[in-house]
Amino acid sequence: MPHENTKNEYVLKTTCPAGSGIVAAVSGFLAEKGCYISEQSQFDDVDSGTFFMRTRFNFDGDDQCEAIKAGFEDVAIKFGMDWTLKNACSPVKTLIMVSKADHCLADLLYRKNKGDLNMEITAVVSNHQDLRPMAEREGIRFVHLPITKENKLDQEQVLLDIVEETGSELVVLARYMQILSNSLCAELKGRAINIHHSFLPGFKGARPYYQAYDRGVKLIGATAHYVTADLDEGPIIEQSVQTVDHTMGPEQLTSAGRDTETVALARAVKLHTQHRVFIDGNKTVVFK
């Protein structure tokens, strides 16, 4: 029977070349350690020949996390696995980056406070001061890092120092309106999520919803993805769309766009913090 102590809930993520015996080896190992598997999902990418598996389990007895970590290495070596083991109940330490728009930050704070997002917000970092009151009302550290062409790289190093200092495992760009350098993207690979409207590359630059209105767009949306050096082209985690029509002016489209952005970002953050997302080249494998 599953253990009643939810603190003993863990998620094992494994990635390796596809082959026979993988599921049996992982399940058998966990069974030998007295684990109860409560959820298991797998996917075989035939194009790349890569096998992905997410296993959630608990201990039918005392917590044996360290024993699992030590013993599983033999299984991992046998199948050439990359793997991580995370406590499913521990809040993911998350740093949020913002500029002036407040809707994504407000939504993340609301969902976190309601218990819908299992994360601990370590800091809010911004290139503007506008959202300081929103962060500090929640007792969250706010760091102002103004960006210019001259200080960009220095400020990005300060950001990395804050990430390390706080032990942040995830960085969320909640409408942060600055392009990250290639070196920063590399440092944050697989642990930074961005949100943007889905009109790209058609409607670039400022006021995209006004451009959409001028073109009579009938469908708007938002995309949440991992940050890469290829601007707004990282592996997609989640997307949100809704229909619009000729009766909606540019302000109404903008309002609707804010809704799609908050929904897509919140879903992506939740999937990541539940350890459900695997990066598979230029795309993702998401076990929902």
C-alpha positions as CSV (number, residue, x, y, z in Angstrom):
1,M,0.0,0.0,0.0
2,P,1.2,3.6,-0.6
3,H,2.9,5.3,2.3
4,E,0.7,7.9,4.1
5,N,3.6,10.3,4.7
6,T,3.6,12.5,1.6
7,K,7.1,13.8,2.5
8,N,8.3,10.5,1.2
9,E,6.9,11.1,-2.3
10,Y,9.7,11.2,-5.0
11,V,9.9,11.6,-8.8
12,L,12.5,9.7,-10.7
13,K,13.2,11.1,-14.3
14,T,15.2,8.9,-16.6
15,T,16.4,9.4,-20.2
16,C,18.4,6.9,-22.2
17,P,18.8,5.2,-25.6
18,A,15.7,3.1,-26.3
19,G,16.0,-0.6,-25.6
20,S,14.3,-3.5,-23.9
21,G,14.2,-4.1,-20.2
22,I,14.3,-0.5,-19.1
23,V,10.9,-0.4,-17.4
24,A,11.5,-3.7,-15.7
25,A,14.9,-2.7,-14.4
26,V,13.7,0.6,-12.9
27,S,10.5,-0.9,-11.5
28,G,12.3,-4.0,-10.1
29,F,15.0,-1.8,-8.5
30,L,12.4,0.3,-6.7
31,A,10.4,-2.7,-5.6
32,E,13.6,-4.2,-4.1
33,K,14.0,-1.0,-2.1
34,G,10.5,-1.3,-0.7
35,C,9.0,1.5,-2.9
36,Y,5.4,1.8,-4.0
37,I,5.1,3.2,-7.6
38,S,2.0,5.5,-7.7
39,E,2.5,6.9,-11.2
40,Q,4.6,5.9,-14.2
41,S,4.7,7.4,-17.7
42,Q,7.0,6.6,-20.6
43,F,7.6,7.7,-24.2
44,D,9.8,6.3,-26.9
45,D,10.9,8.9,-29.5
46,V,11.4,6.8,-32.6
47,D,13.0,9.7,-34.4
48,S,15.9,10.2,-32.0
49,G,15.9,6.7,-30.5
50,T,15.5,8.1,-27.0
51,F,13.4,6.7,-24.2
52,F,11.9,9.0,-21.5
53,M,10.3,7.8,-18.3
54,R,8.9,9.6,-15.2
55,T,8.2,7.5,-12.1
56,R,6.6,8.8,-9.0
57,F,6.9,6.6,-5.9
58,N,6.9,6.5,-2.2
59,F,8.4,4.3,0.5
60,D,6.4,1.6,2.1
61,G,8.4,2.1,5.2
62,D,11.3,4.4,6.2
63,D,12.6,7.0,3.7
64,Q,15.5,5.5,1.8
65,C,16.3,8.4,-0.6
66,E,20.1,8.2,-0.1
67,A,20.1,4.4,-0.6
68,I,18.1,4.9,-3.8
69,K,20.5,7.5,-5.1
70,A,23.5,5.3,-4.3
71,G,22.1,2.0,-5.6
72,F,20.4,3.4,-8.8
73,E,23.7,4.4,-10.3
74,D,24.3,0.8,-11.4
75,V,21.0,0.7,-13.3
76,A,21.8,4.0,-14.9
77,I,25.2,2.9,-16.1
78,K,23.8,-0.3,-17.5
79,F,21.3,1.6,-19.7
80,G,23.3,4.8,-20.3
81,M,20.8,6.9,-18.4
82,D,20.7,10.6,-17.5
83,W,18.5,10.7,-14.4
84,T,17.3,13.0,-11.6
85,L,15.6,12.2,-8.3
86,K,13.5,14.9,-6.7
87,N,11.3,15.1,-3.7
88,A,7.8,15.7,-5.2
89,C,6.6,17.7,-2.2
90,S,9.5,20.0,-1.7
91,P,8.8,23.5,-3.1
92,V,10.9,24.4,-6.2
93,K,13.0,27.5,-5.4
94,T,12.0,29.9,-8.1
95,L,13.3,33.4,-9.1
96,I,10.9,35.5,-11.1
97,M,12.0,38.2,-13.5
98,V,9.7,41.1,-14.6
99,S,9.7,44.5,-16.2
100,K,6.6,46.7,-16.1
101,A,3.7,44.4,-17.0
102,D,2.2,43.0,-13.8
103,H,-0.4,40.4,-15.0
104,C,1.9,37.3,-15.1
105,L,3.6,38.1,-11.7
106,A,0.2,38.7,-10.1
107,D,-1.2,35.4,-11.4
108,L,1.8,33.4,-10.3
109,L,1.6,35.0,-6.8
110,Y,-2.1,34.2,-6.6
111,R,-1.7,30.6,-7.7
112,K,1.3,30.1,-5.4
113,N,-0.6,31.5,-2.4
114,K,-3.6,29.2,-3.2
115,G,-1.3,26.2,-3.2
116,D,-1.7,25.5,-6.9
117,L,2.0,26.0,-7.6
118,N,4.5,24.1,-5.5
119,M,7.3,26.7,-5.5
120,E,9.2,29.0,-3.1
121,I,9.8,32.4,-4.6
122,T,13.4,33.4,-3.7
123,A,13.3,36.8,-5.3
124,V,11.7,39.1,-7.9
125,V,14.3,40.7,-10.2
126,S,13.4,43.6,-12.5
127,N,15.0,46.1,-14.8
128,H,12.3,48.6,-13.5
129,Q,10.9,49.6,-10.1
130,D,7.2,49.4,-11.1
131,L,6.5,46.0,-9.5
132,R,8.5,46.5,-6.3
133,P,5.3,47.2,-4.2
134,M,3.6,44.0,-5.5
135,A,6.6,41.8,-4.5
136,E,7.3,43.5,-1.2
137,R,3.6,43.3,-0.1
138,E,4.1,39.5,-0.3
139,G,7.3,39.8,1.8
140,I,9.4,38.8,-1.3
141,R,12.8,40.2,-1.9
142,F,12.9,42.7,-4.8
143,V,16.1,43.4,-6.7
144,H,16.4,46.2,-9.1
145,L,18.9,45.6,-11.9
146,P,18.6,48.4,-14.5
147,I,20.0,47.3,-17.9
148,T,21.9,49.4,-20.4
149,K,24.1,48.4,-23.3
150,E,27.2,49.2,-21.2
151,N,26.2,47.2,-18.0
152,K,24.2,44.3,-19.5
153,L,26.8,41.6,-19.0
154,D,27.8,42.9,-15.5
155,Q,24.1,42.9,-14.4
156,E,23.6,39.4,-15.8
157,Q,26.5,38.2,-13.7
158,V,24.8,39.8,-10.7
159,L,21.6,37.9,-11.6
160,L,23.6,34.6,-11.7
161,D,25.1,35.4,-8.4
162,I,21.6,35.9,-6.9
163,V,20.5,32.6,-8.5
164,E,23.4,30.8,-6.8
165,E,23.0,32.6,-3.5
166,T,19.3,31.8,-3.2
167,G,19.7,28.2,-4.6
168,S,17.1,29.0,-7.2
169,E,16.3,25.9,-9.3
170,L,14.0,27.7,-11.8
171,V,14.0,31.2,-13.3
172,V,10.7,32.5,-14.7
173,L,10.6,35.4,-17.2
174,A,7.2,36.7,-16.4
175,R,7.1,39.3,-19.2
176,Y,10.7,40.4,-18.7
177,M,11.3,42.6,-21.6
178,Q,15.0,42.2,-22.1
179,I,16.9,39.9,-24.4
180,L,19.2,37.6,-22.5
181,S,22.8,37.2,-23.7
182,N,23.8,33.9,-25.3
183,S,26.1,33.2,-22.3
184,L,23.3,33.7,-19.8
185,C,21.0,31.5,-21.9
186,A,23.6,28.7,-21.7
187,E,24.0,29.1,-18.0
188,L,20.2,28.8,-17.4
189,K,19.7,26.0,-20.0
190,G,16.7,23.8,-19.0
191,R,15.8,25.9,-16.0
192,A,14.5,29.2,-17.4
193,I,11.0,29.6,-18.7
194,N,9.8,32.5,-20.9
195,I,6.3,33.6,-22.0
196,H,5.4,35.6,-25.1
197,H,2.4,36.1,-27.4
198,S,2.1,33.6,-30.3
199,F,2.0,36.2,-33.1
200,L,5.8,35.8,-33.7
201,P,7.3,35.9,-36.2
202,G,4.5,37.6,-38.0
203,F,4.0,40.6,-35.8
204,K,7.3,41.7,-34.3
205,G,8.1,44.7,-32.2
206,A,5.9,46.9,-30.1
207,R,2.1,46.7,-29.8
208,P,1.6,43.3,-31.4
209,Y,-2.1,43.2,-30.5
210,Y,-2.6,46.4,-32.4
211,Q,-0.9,44.8,-35.4
212,A,-3.2,41.8,-35.0
213,Y,-6.2,44.0,-35.0
214,D,-5.2,45.8,-38.2
215,R,-4.8,42.4,-39.8
216,G,-8.2,41.0,-38.6
217,V,-6.7,38.1,-36.7
218,K,-9.2,35.5,-35.5
219,L,-7.1,33.5,-33.1
220,I,-4.7,34.7,-30.5
221,G,-2.5,32.8,-28.1
222,A,0.7,32.6,-26.0
223,T,3.6,30.3,-25.8
224,A,5.7,29.2,-22.7
225,H,9.0,27.7,-23.5
226,Y,12.5,27.1,-22.2
227,V,14.9,30.0,-22.9
228,T,17.6,29.4,-25.5
229,A,20.0,31.7,-27.5
230,D,17.5,31.4,-30.4
231,L,15.1,34.2,-29.4
232,D,11.6,33.0,-28.6
233,E,12.4,29.7,-30.3
234,G,13.2,27.4,-27.3
235,P,11.5,24.0,-26.6
236,I,7.8,24.7,-26.1
237,I,6.3,23.5,-22.8
238,E,2.7,24.9,-23.0
239,Q,0.5,27.0,-25.3
240,S,-2.9,28.7,-24.8
241,V,-5.2,30.0,-27.5
242,Q,-8.6,31.6,-27.8
243,T,-10.8,32.9,-30.6
244,V,-11.5,36.5,-31.2
245,D,-13.6,38.4,-33.8
246,H,-14.2,41.7,-35.6
247,T,-16.1,43.2,-32.6
248,M,-13.0,43.3,-30.5
249,G,-10.8,46.4,-30.6
250,P,-7.1,46.4,-29.9
251,E,-7.5,47.0,-26.2
252,Q,-9.9,44.1,-25.9
253,L,-7.4,41.9,-27.9
254,T,-4.6,43.0,-25.5
255,S,-6.8,42.1,-22.5
256,A,-7.5,38.7,-24.0
257,G,-3.9,38.3,-24.8
258,R,-3.0,38.8,-21.1
259,D,-5.3,36.0,-20.2
260,T,-3.7,33.6,-22.6
261,E,-0.2,34.6,-21.3
262,T,-1.0,34.0,-17.7
263,V,-2.7,30.6,-18.4
264,A,0.2,29.3,-20.6
265,L,2.9,30.5,-18.2
266,A,1.2,29.1,-15.1
267,R,0.6,25.7,-16.7
268,A,4.2,25.6,-17.8
269,V,5.5,26.5,-14.4
270,K,3.3,23.9,-12.8
271,L,4.4,21.1,-15.2
272,H,8.1,22.0,-14.6
273,T,7.7,22.1,-10.8
274,Q,6.0,18.7,-10.9
275,H,9.0,17.4,-12.8
276,R,6.9,16.4,-15.8
277,V,8.9,18.0,-18.6
278,F,11.8,16.5,-20.5
279,I,13.8,18.4,-23.1
280,D,14.0,16.4,-26.4
281,G,16.2,18.3,-28.7
282,N,14.2,21.3,-30.0
283,K,11.0,20.1,-28.4
284,T,9.8,18.7,-25.1
285,V,8.2,15.5,-23.8
286,V,5.5,16.5,-21.2
287,F,3.8,13.8,-19.1
288,K,0.5,15.3,-18.0
